[in-house]
Amino acid sequence: MSRRLYFLEGFPVHSLSKNSSIITVIWVVAVLCIVFTGSAFGDQSATVTVTCEVMEINELAINNGGVSLIVNTAEAGSELDAATGTETYGITTNGSGMKIMGQLESEVPAGTSFMIQVSAPKGGASSGETTLNATDAAILVTGISRVAEQGMDIAYKFSATVAAGIIPQTTNIVTFTLTE
């Protein structure tokens, strides 16, 4: 009887019938190695620490950014008619008990006055029509807490008496401040 030699992975196998169980064992071991090696690599994990925080945010934006107030009419026998103008603003704050302050950059001429009325966002209260000057900031809105709104009105009013005379065009700046 002739003997046949079979080679498996570099190992001689003398007969297929005698060594088929050896081949089966080798295949089972190989498959198990692949399965366990795969799951060992597949289950790798890492962790990371994530720090989250919400800082205080106070944003105030004037939507138009400029108004022209020109006193140019009066009724005979009466003082000059005040000039008026409007624009809107938006506000976002996650703070509590905030207020909007307003102040002029420079004083208005003698015989004139500059007034402003700012509508309050939800939950706040307007101070109504308030005279602004360059000396002290005036409180325009109080009680503002955790709000994000757009389109609230700002009404400007510039008035002059006849005693003010003729005043050439000048520019002034109103500074709005959202603060505690």
C-alpha positions in Angstrom: 0.0 0.0 0.0 1.4 3.4 -0.9 1.4 6.2 1.6 0.3 9.7 0.7 1.7 12.7 2.4 -0.4 15.8 2.9 0.9 19.1 4.2 -1.1 21.5 6.3 0.4 24.7 7.3 3.9 23.2 7.0 3.1 20.1 9.0 3.0 16.8 7.2 -0.1 14.8 7.6 0.3 11.1 6.7 -3.2 10.3 5.7 -6.4 12.2 5.2 -8.5 9.6 6.8 -6.4 9.3 9.9 -5.7 12.9 10.4 -9.1 14.5 9.4 -9.8 15.0 13.0 -6.5 16.8 13.4 -7.5 19.1 10.5 -10.9 19.7 12.1 -9.2 20.6 15.4 -6.8 23.0 13.6 -9.6 24.7 11.8 -11.7 25.1 15.0 -8.7 26.6 16.8 -8.0 28.9 13.9 -11.7 30.1 13.8 -11.7 30.6 17.6 -8.5 32.6 17.4 -10.1 34.9 14.8 -13.3 35.3 16.7 -11.6 36.1 20.1 -9.0 38.3 18.5 -11.7 40.2 16.6 -13.8 40.8 19.7 -10.8 41.8 21.7 -10.0 44.5 19.1 -13.6 45.5 18.5 -14.4 46.2 22.2 -11.7 48.9 22.6 -13.0 52.0 24.3 -11.8 55.3 25.6 -13.4 58.0 27.8 -13.3 61.8 27.7 -14.3 64.3 30.3 -16.7 67.0 28.9 -17.1 70.2 30.8 -20.3 72.3 30.0 -21.1 75.7 31.2 -23.6 78.5 30.3 -22.0 82.0 30.9 -24.1 85.1 31.6 -25.2 86.5 28.2 -26.5 90.1 27.8 -27.1 91.3 24.3 -28.8 94.5 23.2 -29.1 95.6 19.6 -30.7 98.6 18.0 -32.2 97.6 14.7 -32.3 100.8 12.8 -29.3 102.6 14.3 -30.2 106.2 13.5 -33.0 108.7 13.7 -33.3 112.3 12.4 -35.3 114.7 14.6 -35.9 118.0 13.0 -38.1 120.6 14.7 -39.7 122.5 11.8 -43.4 123.2 12.6 -45.5 125.2 15.0 -49.0 126.5 15.3 -49.3 130.3 15.4 -49.3 131.5 19.0 -47.9 128.2 20.4 -44.5 126.7 21.1 -42.7 124.7 18.5 -43.9 121.2 17.7 -41.6 118.4 19.0 -39.9 116.2 16.4 -40.4 112.4 16.9 -38.9 109.3 15.5 -39.0 105.6 16.3 -36.9 102.5 15.8 -36.9 99.0 17.4 -34.5 96.9 19.4 -33.8 93.3 20.3 -32.6 91.8 23.6 -31.3 88.5 24.8 -30.3 87.9 28.4 -30.2 84.8 30.6 -29.6 87.0 33.6 -32.2 88.2 36.2 -33.1 91.6 37.4 -31.6 93.4 34.5 -32.3 97.0 33.3 -31.7 99.2 30.3 -30.0 102.5 31.0 -29.7 105.4 28.5 -27.4 108.4 28.3 -26.5 111.1 25.8 -22.9 111.6 24.7 -23.2 115.4 24.9 -25.7 117.8 26.3 -28.4 119.2 24.1 -28.4 123.0 23.4 -30.1 125.4 25.8 -33.8 125.7 25.3 -34.1 122.1 24.0 -34.8 118.7 25.5 -34.3 115.1 24.4 -36.7 112.4 25.6 -36.9 108.7 25.0 -39.4 106.0 25.8 -38.3 102.3 25.5 -40.9 99.5 25.4 -40.2 96.7 27.8 -39.7 93.1 26.8 -42.0 90.4 28.4 -41.8 90.6 32.2 -40.0 94.0 32.2 -41.4 97.5 33.0 -40.8 100.7 31.0 -40.0 103.9 32.8 -42.1 105.8 30.3 -41.0 109.0 28.6 -37.6 109.9 30.2 -35.4 112.9 29.6 -31.8 112.0 28.7 -28.7 114.1 29.4 -25.0 113.6 29.2 -24.4 113.8 33.0 -26.3 110.8 34.4 -27.5 107.6 32.8 -31.3 107.3 33.1 -33.2 104.0 33.8 -35.4 103.2 30.8 -36.6 99.7 31.5 -36.4 97.5 34.7 -37.3 94.0 35.7 -35.8 92.2 32.7 -35.1 88.5 33.3 -34.3 85.6 31.0 -35.7 86.9 27.8 -35.0 86.8 24.1 -37.2 89.2 22.1 -37.0 91.3 19.0 -39.0 94.3 17.7 -39.7 96.3 20.9 -40.2 100.1 20.2 -38.0 103.0 21.0 -39.7 106.4 20.7 -37.5 109.5 20.5 -38.7 113.1 21.0 -36.7 116.3 20.6 -38.4 119.5 21.6 -37.3 123.2 21.5 -38.7 126.4 22.7 -38.9 129.6 20.6 -36.2 131.0 23.0 -33.7 128.3 21.7 -33.5 130.2 18.4 -32.2 128.5 15.3 -29.9 125.6 16.0 -27.8 124.1 13.1 -27.9 120.4 12.6 -25.8 118.5 15.2 -25.3 114.9 15.9 -25.5 113.2 19.3 -25.2 109.6 20.4 -27.5 107.7 22.7 -25.7 104.9 24.6 -28.0 102.1 25.7 -26.6 99.8 28.4 -28.1 96.5 29.6 -26.9 96.0 33.2 -27.8 94.6 36.6 
